[in-house]
Amino acid sequence: MTNLIKSFDRPEMTLSDLRLLGQQGEAILYLVDGRQAIVRPKFAVVQEKRMVNGNWQVVSEEILRFHKIYSAILTVKRKHFIIAERINRNGDNLLVLTGVGYHRQRNK
């Protein structure tokens, strides 16, 4: 047996996992439409930046709720680790944890 985690062994990422990542900080969501969202404890923020007088400035911020964008999330990254990715499992398109960079807390 190998030590690699098979795709059917990996648990699905939940909304509570996203909230916990927001509390821990430094997590970024990559969405289907190519945008990047910064994870906060209760929502995700998409910042639109533009060049103003030679400097990059945030022009607008869009707040996205987790339950509305969950189906549009392709990958979740923190620093250089891919925490979760979208895969096909038995015909279903699921967002699953990779087992690197984040581990779900166990209930005792």
Sequence and secondary structure as in RCSB ss.txt:
>XXXX:A:sequence
MTNLIKSFDRPEMTLSDLRLLGQQGEAILYLVDGRQAIVRPKFAVVQEKRMVNGNWQVVSEEILRFHKIYSAILT
VKRKHFIIAERINRNGDNLLVLTGVGYHRQRNK
>XXXX:A:secstr
  SS  TTTS B  HHHHHHHHHH  EEEEETTS EEEE SS EEEEEEEEETTEEEEEEEEEE HHHHGGGEEE
EEETTEEEEEEEEETTEEEEEE SSS       
